[in-house]
Amino acid sequence: MIIPELPNHLSQMGGAEHKGLIIALFTLTAGISRPFSGKLTDRWGRVPVMIIGSVVCFICGFLYPILTSIAGFFFLRLIHGFSTGFKPTATAAYIADIIPQSRWGEALGMHGLAFAVGSAVGPAIGSYIAKDYGIDFMFYCSSAFALLSILIVIRMGETLADKHAFSWSMLRINRSEIIEWRAIPAGIVTLLSYSGYGVILTLIPDWSDHLGIGNKGLFFTAYTLASISIRFLSGKVSDRYGRIRVMYVGIIIISISLLLLGLNDSIEGLIWGAIVYGVGGGILSPAVNAWTIDLSLPQHRGKAMATMYIALEIGIGGGALLAGYIYRDEISKIPFIFILNSVIIFLAFFYVLQWDIKNKRSR
C-alpha cells in the first residue's frame, strides 16, 4: 500500500536525493533479522514468529505520520524491515510442514499467489487513498490490514513438532546458525534475480510520474495480475519437470522485462514491462522457494528459508542502492539503469547452468 507513495513523501520532506535508501534500509534490517527469525522458527515455533512480523507492520503504520523528519522516516524504514525479516521465513516453513514434498512447488506457488494478490491490490488502493484522503490515512489503513493478519495468524495451529519455550538465549546467534550452506545456490539465484525488484521499487514511482500516469500503483497492479495468472500453473510445473528447467525460463523472462522497460519510453512500454516481469517472477519464485527446501534438511527448513531471504534482501537492497546512486533524480538515466540491471539478472542464468552441469557430473 505505501511503497508507491514513499518516494514523493520523502521528496516533500526534503530528502529526494536519498530515495535509494527507502528500500535499502528496509532490506538491511530484514536481512539482519533473518538468522534470528530462522532460529526462532526452528525452535520457538512458526506461529509466534509470524505474529512478530505482522505486529511490526501494525505499529509502523501508526508511526509514519508521527515521525515526520527525514531521520525519523529512515529510522522507521529500518524498524519496518523486521516485518519482512520475520513473517515470510516462518510462513514458508509452516507451508513445508503441512504439504507433502511432492507438492511443495504447487503449495509455494499458491503462497506466492496470495502474496501477489496483496501486492496488486495494495499499491492501487494505497495510491487512491493517499490521493483522496491524504497519506496519513493511507498509513493508518496499512496498520488496519496488518491487524487483520494478526487476528488470522493467532488462530492457526502450531506445526513445529519439537517446540521449545522462548528464552533469551535463542537470540544468541553463532556463525553456524546464520547460513544454511546447502541453500546457498538458491540464495545466489535469488540475489541476482531480485536485484530487479529493488530497481523497480526505487524508480517506477518517478518513472510513472514522468510518463504521466496518475496512479503510481498501475505498474504493480499490472505486474501482479500477470504474476497471479501464471502462478496457478508454475508451481505444479516445477514439481513435474524439475526446478532447474523452470528457473531457466523465469530468469530469461525477467531479464527481458527489464529490457522492455529500458527501451520503451511510453505508458504501453511500462505496462508490457510490468506484465512480462510478473510472468517471469511468477515462474521463478515458486521454483526457487521449493528448490531451497529441496536443498535443506527438514530440521533446518527455517534456517534455509532465512538464508534464501537474506539473499533476497541483499538483492533488493543492492538493486535499490545501485538505482539510487546512478539515478540522483535525473529521469534521463532511468532507461540505462533498467538495461544494466537486465544484464545483472541474466548472470543468474549462467550460474544455474554451471551448477546444473557440475551437479550432473557429480552423480
C-alpha positions in Angstrom: 0.0 0.0 0.0 2.6 2.5 1.0 5.6 1.8 -1.3 4.4 3.8 -4.4 3.8 6.9 -2.3 7.0 6.8 -0.3 9.4 8.5 -2.8 7.1 11.5 -3.1 6.6 11.6 0.6 10.4 11.7 1.1 10.7 14.4 -1.5 8.2 16.6 0.3 10.3 16.2 3.5 13.4 17.4 1.5 15.1 14.1 1.0 14.7 13.5 -2.7 18.4 12.6 -3.2 18.1 9.7 -0.8 15.3 7.7 -2.5 17.5 4.7 -2.8 17.6 4.3 1.0 13.8 3.9 1.1 14.1 0.3 0.1 17.8 -0.3 1.0 17.3 0.4 4.8 14.2 -1.7 4.9 16.0 -4.6 3.3 19.0 -4.1 5.6 17.1 -4.9 8.8 15.1 -7.5 7.0 18.3 -9.3 6.1 19.9 -8.8 9.5 16.9 -10.3 11.3 16.7 -13.4 9.1 19.2 -15.5 11.1 17.2 -14.7 14.3 13.8 -15.5 12.6 15.2 -18.7 11.1 16.5 -19.9 14.5 13.3 -18.9 16.3 11.2 -20.5 13.6 13.0 -23.8 14.1 13.0 -23.7 17.9 10.2 -21.4 19.2 7.6 -22.1 16.6 6.3 -20.9 13.2 3.2 -19.1 14.6 4.9 -16.7 17.1 7.4 -15.6 14.5 4.7 -14.9 12.0 2.9 -12.8 14.6 6.0 -10.7 15.3 6.3 -9.8 11.6 2.7 -8.6 11.5 2.9 -6.7 14.8 5.8 -4.7 13.4 3.7 -3.7 10.4 0.9 -2.7 12.6 3.0 -0.4 14.8 4.9 1.2 12.0 1.8 2.2 10.1 0.8 4.4 13.1 4.3 5.9 13.5 4.9 7.2 9.9 2.5 10.2 10.4 4.2 11.0 13.8 7.9 10.8 12.8 7.9 13.4 10.0 11.6 14.3 9.9 13.9 12.7 7.4 15.8 11.0 10.2 12.6 9.7 11.7 11.4 8.4 8.4 14.6 6.4 7.8 14.5 5.1 11.3 11.1 3.8 10.7 12.2 2.2 7.4 14.9 0.3 9.4 12.3 -0.8 12.0 9.7 -1.7 9.4 12.2 -4.1 7.8 11.9 -6.5 10.7 8.4 -7.3 9.5 9.7 -8.9 6.3 12.6 -10.4 8.2 10.2 -12.5 10.3 6.9 -13.2 8.6 7.9 -14.9 5.3 10.5 -17.1 6.9 8.1 -18.7 9.3 5.3 -18.8 6.7 7.3 -20.8 4.2 8.4 -23.2 6.9 4.8 -23.6 8.0 3.7 -24.4 4.4 6.5 -27.0 4.1 5.3 -28.7 7.3 1.7 -29.2 6.2 2.2 -30.0 2.5 3.7 -33.3 1.1 7.2 -32.8 -0.6 5.8 -33.8 -4.0 3.6 -30.7 -3.9 6.0 -28.1 -2.4 6.3 -26.3 -5.7 2.5 -26.1 -6.1 2.0 -25.0 -2.5 4.6 -22.3 -2.5 3.2 -21.2 -5.8 -0.2 -20.7 -4.1 1.6 -18.9 -1.3 3.2 -16.6 -3.9 -0.2 -16.2 -5.4 -1.6 -14.8 -2.1 1.4 -12.5 -1.9 0.9 -11.4 -5.4 -2.8 -10.5 -4.8 -1.8 -8.4 -1.9 0.9 -6.7 -4.0 -1.6 -5.9 -6.7 -4.4 -4.6 -4.5 -2.2 -2.8 -2.0 -0.5 -0.2 -4.3 -3.6 0.5 -6.2 -5.7 1.1 -3.1 -2.8 2.9 -1.4 -2.4 5.5 -4.1 -6.1 6.0 -4.3 -6.4 6.6 -0.5 -3.3 8.9 -0.5 -4.7 11.0 -3.3 -8.3 11.4 -2.0 -7.9 11.1 1.8 -4.2 12.0 2.5 -1.1 10.0 3.1 -1.6 9.8 6.8 -4.9 8.0 6.4 -3.1 5.6 4.0 -0.6 4.7 6.7 -3.4 4.0 9.2 -5.1 1.8 6.7 -1.9 -0.2 6.3 -2.0 -0.8 10.0 -5.5 -2.0 9.8 -4.6 -4.7 7.3 -1.7 -5.8 9.5 -4.1 -6.1 12.4 -6.3 -8.4 10.3 -3.2 -10.5 9.6 -2.5 -10.8 13.3 -6.1 -11.9 14.0 -5.8 -14.7 11.4 -2.3 -16.0 12.5 -3.2 -16.3 16.2 -5.9 -18.8 15.3 -3.5 -21.1 13.3 -2.3 -24.3 14.9 1.5 -24.7 15.5 3.2 -27.2 13.2 6.7 -27.4 14.8 6.9 -30.8 16.5 9.9 -30.1 18.7 8.8 -26.8 20.1 10.7 -25.0 22.9 9.6 -22.3 25.3 11.1 -18.9 24.4 14.3 -17.9 26.1 16.6 -15.0 25.5 19.4 -17.5 24.7 17.6 -18.1 21.4 18.6 -14.6 20.3 22.3 -15.5 20.6 23.5 -16.4 17.1 26.7 -18.1 16.3 28.2 -18.3 12.9 26.9 -21.8 12.2 23.3 -20.6 12.8 23.4 -17.7 10.3 23.5 -19.6 7.0 22.3 -22.9 5.8 25.1 -23.7 3.4 23.1 -26.3 1.5 20.7 -23.5 0.4 23.5 -21.1 -0.9 22.8 -22.0 -4.6 19.2 -20.9 -4.3 20.4 -17.8 -2.5 22.7 -16.8 -5.3 19.9 -17.1 -7.9 17.6 -15.2 -5.6 20.1 -12.4 -5.0 20.8 -11.8 -8.7 17.2 -12.1 -9.9 15.7 -9.9 -7.1 18.1 -7.0 -7.8 15.5 -6.0 -10.4 12.8 -5.7 -7.8 14.9 -3.2 -5.9 15.4 -1.2 -9.0 11.7 -1.3 -9.8 10.6 -0.2 -6.3 13.0 2.7 -6.4 12.4 4.0 -9.9 8.9 3.0 -11.1 7.1 5.7 -9.0 9.1 8.5 -10.5 9.1 6.9 -14.0 5.3 6.7 -13.7 5.1 10.4 -13.0 7.4 11.1 -16.0 5.0 9.1 -18.3 2.0 11.0 -16.9 0.4 8.1 -15.0 -1.7 9.4 -12.2 -1.9 6.2 -10.1 1.6 5.1 -9.3 0.3 1.7 -8.4 -0.5 0.9 -12.1 2.8 -0.9 -12.7 2.4 -3.0 -9.6 -1.2 -3.9 -10.4 -0.3 -5.0 -14.0 2.8 -6.9 -12.9 0.9 -8.7 -10.1 -2.1 -9.6 -12.2 0.3 -11.2 -14.7 2.1 -13.0 -11.9 -1.2 -14.3 -10.5 -2.2 -15.7 -13.9 0.9 -17.8 -14.2 1.2 -19.0 -10.6 -1.7 -21.3 -10.9 0.5 -23.5 -13.1 4.1 -22.6 -12.5 4.4 -24.3 -9.1 2.9 -27.6 -10.5 5.3 -27.4 -13.5 8.3 -27.2 -11.2 7.1 -30.3 -9.3 6.7 -32.2 -12.5 9.6 -31.1 -14.7 12.1 -30.0 -12.1 13.2 -26.7 -10.5 16.2 -26.1 -12.8 14.2 -26.1 -16.1 11.6 -23.7 -14.7 14.3 -21.4 -13.3 15.9 -21.1 -16.7 12.7 -19.9 -18.2 11.9 -17.5 -15.3 15.3 -15.8 -15.3 15.2 -15.2 -19.1 11.7 -13.7 -19.0 12.6 -11.4 -16.0 15.7 -10.2 -17.9 13.7 -9.4 -21.0 11.2 -7.4 -18.9 13.9 -5.0 -17.7 15.0 -4.6 -21.3 11.4 -3.7 -22.3 11.2 -1.1 -19.5 14.6 0.4 -20.6 13.9 0.5 -24.3 10.3 1.9 -24.3 9.6 5.4 -23.0 5.9 5.1 -23.1 2.9 4.0 -20.9 2.4 1.0 -23.1 6.1 0.1 -22.6 5.7 0.3 -18.9 2.6 -1.9 -18.8 4.1 -4.5 -21.1 7.3 -4.5 -19.0 5.2 -5.0 -15.9 3.3 -7.9 -17.5 6.4 -9.7 -18.6 8.1 -9.0 -15.2 5.1 -10.5 -13.5 5.1 -13.6 -15.7 8.9 -14.1 -15.1 8.5 -13.6 -11.4 5.5 -15.9 -11.2 7.5 -18.7 -12.9 10.8 -18.2 -11.0 9.7 -17.6 -7.4 7.9 -20.8 -6.6 10.7 -22.9 -8.2 13.4 -21.1 -6.2 11.4 -21.4 -3.0 10.8 -25.1 -3.5 14.5 -25.6 -4.5 15.6 -24.0 -1.3 13.6 -26.6 0.7 14.8 -29.4 -1.6 18.4 -28.5 -0.8 17.9 -28.3 3.0 17.4 -30.8 5.8 13.9 -31.0 7.5 15.2 -29.8 10.8 16.8 -26.7 9.2 13.9 -25.5 7.0 13.6 -22.2 8.9 17.3 -21.5 8.6 17.3 -22.5 4.9 14.4 -20.1 4.1 16.1 -17.4 6.2 19.3 -17.9 4.1 17.3 -17.6 0.8 15.5 -14.5 2.2 18.8 -12.9 3.3 20.0 -13.2 -0.3 16.6 -11.7 -1.4 17.1 -8.7 0.8 20.7 -8.2 -0.4 19.5 -8.4 -3.9 16.6 -5.9 -3.4 18.7 -3.6 -1.3 21.7 -3.7 -3.7 19.4 -3.0 -6.7 17.8 -0.1 -4.8 21.2 1.4 -3.9 22.6 0.9 -7.4 19.5 2.6 -8.9 19.5 5.5 -6.3 23.3 6.0 -6.8 23.1 6.3 -10.6 19.7 8.0 -10.7 20.1 11.0 -8.5 16.7 12.4 -9.6 17.7 12.6 -13.3 14.9 11.0 -15.2 17.1 10.5 -18.3 19.2 7.9 -16.5 16.4 5.6 -15.7 16.3 3.6 -19.0 20.1 2.9 -18.7 19.6 1.6 -15.2 16.9 -0.8 -16.4 19.1 -2.1 -19.2 22.1 -2.5 -16.9 20.0 -4.5 -14.4 18.7 -6.7 -17.1 22.4 -7.8 -17.7 22.9 -8.4 -14.0 19.8 -10.6 -13.7 20.9 -12.7 -16.7 24.0 -13.7 -14.8 21.7 -15.9 -12.7 21.1 -18.0 -15.9 24.8 -18.7 -16.3 25.1 -19.6 -12.6 22.2 -22.1 -12.7 23.7 -23.6 -15.9 27.1 -24.0 -14.2 25.5 -25.5 -11.1 23.4 -27.9 -13.2 26.4 -29.2 -15.2 28.5 -29.6 -12.0 25.7 -31.4 -10.2 25.2 -33.9 -13.1 28.9 -34.7 -13.2 29.0 -35.5 -9.5 26.2 -38.1 -9.7 
